Amino acid sequence: MLGTIVNTGTIIVGGLLGALLHRGIKDKYKEAVYAALGLACLAIGLNATVSNMPKSQYPVLFVVAIAFGTVLGTMLNIDGRFHRLVDRFQKGDSSRPGGRLADGLATACLLYCIGPLSMLGPVTSALQGDNTLLFTNATLDFVSSFIFASTYGIGMLLAAPVLFCWQGLFYLIAKLSASAISDALMAELLIVGGLLIVSSGLSLLKITDKKTLNMLPALLIPVLWFIIKWIFKF
C-alpha cells in the first residue's frame, strides 16, 4: 500500500499548495487553465479508449455499458445528488473560487482514478511489490492537484480519499485473488473510463454538459459481465 499512500499524499500536498496560491492567480489565467484541463481530459480520455480498443474481446460491451449505465445513473440522479451535496459545503455561493467545485471534483476523481497507472499500479504493487507505476502516477497527480485546487479551491482535497479507496480496492482484490482482475477486464474498464473522461472534458470546455456522474454505473457493467461469464463458464 506504500505506493497508494504516497499517491494520496501528493494529491493532498499539491491541493494544499494550489489552494494557498490561488489568490495570486488572476481570473483570466484561471479560465485559461480551466480550458487547458478540458483539453487534457479529451486527450487522456481518447488515448485510454482508443489504445485499449484493440485489446477488447467484446467490442460491443462498452456500448452496452455506456447505454445501460447512463440510464441507471440518470434514474438515480447521481449528478444532481452530488451537486446538491457539494452545494451544502459551499452554501450555494457560486461566486466563490470553488463555485464550480462539484464539476472540478467529478473531473479530478475521474482523472485520478480512471487511468492505466492508477488501475494497474495497485495490482502490480500487490502482486510484485513494485510501486514504480504508482510513484509515476503520484508525480502526475501532484501537478494535476495543484492546478485543480488553484482553480476550484481547498475542496479539491476531497478527491484524495476517493483515490485511496479506489486504489485500495484494486490492491485488496489483487491480494485476495491474482486472477480476479484480468487484462481483459482491465481493457474494458479503461475503454469505458476513457469515454467518461472525454465527457468530462467536453463539460470543462463548456461545449456540452453530459452530466458525466450519471454515467458512472457504466463501469459496473463490464465487471458484472465478467462475473456472469465466470459463473456460467462460457
N, C-alpha and C positions, 0 to 999 in steps of 0.2 A: 504493500500500500504506500510505500515511500514516494513513488512517482506521482500518485494521485494527491497525496498530501502536499507535495511541492507544487503541483499544478494548481491546486486550490489556493495555496498561499500566494502564488504570483498574481492570481486574479484579485485577491484582496489587496495586496500591496499596490498593484497597478491602478486599481479602482480608487484607493485612498489618495494616491498621488494625483490622479486625474481630477478627483473631486476637489482637492485642495487648490489646484492651479486653475480651475475652470473660470474663476472670476477674472483672471488676467487675459482671457481669450475673448476677443471681440465677437459679436454675434455673426458677422459676415464670415468669419473663419469657422465658427461652429456650424454654420449652414453648409460651408464647403466640405467640412469633414463629414457632415450628415450625408451629403451626396456621394462622397467617396466611399463611405461604408456601404451604401446601396450598391454601388458598382462592384465592390469587393464581394458582397453577398452573391451577386449574379455570377461572378467568375468562379467562386468557390463552389457554389451550388451546381452550376453547369458542369464543372470539372468532375465533381463527385458522381453525378448522374451518368454523364457520357462515358467516363473511364470505366465504370462498372457495368454498363450495358452489355458488353461482350461476355462478361462473366455470368450473366443471368441464365439460369436453367429454365426459367419460366418467364418469357418475355412479356406476357400479358399480366403478370402478377402485380406489377407496380400500378398499372391502370386500375385494376380492381381495388387495390389498396387505397389509392387516392380517392376513387369514387365513393366506396363504402365508408372509408374513414372520415371523409369530409361530411357525408350525410350524418353519420353518428355524432361527430363533433358539433355540427350545426344544431342537431336535436338537443344536445346537452348544453349548447350555447357556451362553450368553453371560453371563447374570446370575450364575450360580454361579461361573464363572471370574473375573469381575470382582470379586466379593465376596471370593473367596479371595486374589486379588492384593492388594487393599486391606488385608485382614487381616494380610498379611505385614508391611506397614508399621506396623500398629497392634499387632502381636504378640498379636492376639486379645483385647486388653483392651477390652471393650465398655463399661467403666465410665468410660473417659476421655472428655473433652469431645468428641473426634472419634469416639466409638464407633460412630456411625451414618454415618461418613464415606462409605462406599460409596453409601448411599442419597442423601446430600447431593450427592456428585459427579455421580451419574447425573441427578438433578433439575437441578442447576446447568448441566450441559453441554447438556441439552435446552433449558432456558430461554435460555441464551446463544446457542445455535446455531440452534434452530428457531423462527424468527420473521421477519416481513416485513423489519424493519430489518436484521437480521443476514444475511439472504439476498439482499435487493435492494441493500443498501448496497455490498457489494464489486463488484457488477455495474455500478451507477451510477458508482462510483469508477473502474472500469476503462474504461468506455466514454465517460464525460463528464468525468472528472476532478473530480467533485463528491463531497465527503466529508460532506455535511450529514447524511445518514441514519446514517452510521457514528458521527459525533460525537454525534448524539442518542442512539444506541444505547449509546455509551460512558457517557453520563451515567446512563442507567437501570441499566447493568451495574455501575457503581461502587456504587450503593446496594444492589443485589442481592448483590454480592460481599461487602460489609461485613456484611450480615445473615447470609449463609450461613456466613462464616468465624467470626462471633461465636457461631454455633450449633454448627458442626462442627469448627472448628479450622483450623490452618495448612494442612492437607492440601488444602483447597479451592483452593489456588493451582494445583493440577494441572489445573484446568479452563481456565486461561489458554492453555497451548499447544494444547489441543484447539480452542478458539475460533480461534486464529491459523491453524491448519492448515485448519479448516473454511472460514473466510472467504477464506483464501489460495487454496483450491481454486476457489471461485466466481470470484475475481478472475482467476486464471490461465485458466480456461475462457473467461471473457468476453473476455479479451485475445486468446486464440487464435482464437475464433470468436464473433462478436457474436450469431449466431443459435442457438448451441448451447443456451443457456438461455432458452427461450421463456416467454412469460407463461402459456401453457397448462401447461407442465411445472411452473412455479413454483407455480401454483394447486394442482396435485395434491400436491406436496410439502408445502405448507402445511396442506392438509386432513389428510393422514396425520400430519404432525408435531404438529398441534394435538391429535389424539387421543392421541398418545404423552404429551404434556404433561398432558392430563387424567388419564391413567392414573397418571402420577407424582404428581399432586396427590391422588388417592384414596389412594395409599400413604402420603403425608405425613400425611394426616388420619387414618390408621390405620383407614380404612373397609374396605379390602381391598388386598392386595398382588398386583398383576397381573404382577410381575416385568417391568417396562417394558423393561429392557435386552434381553430376549428378543424384543421387538417391533421392535428397530432395523432388521433386514433389510427391514422393510416399506417403508422409504424407498428401497430399491433397485428395488422393483417398478415404480413409475412411470417411473424412469429407463430401465429395461430395455424397458418398453413403448414409450417414445418412440424408443428406438434401433431397435427392430424396425420400428416404423412408418416411420421414416426410411429404413431399408434397403430395405424392400419397397414403399415409396412408396404407402401406402394411407391 
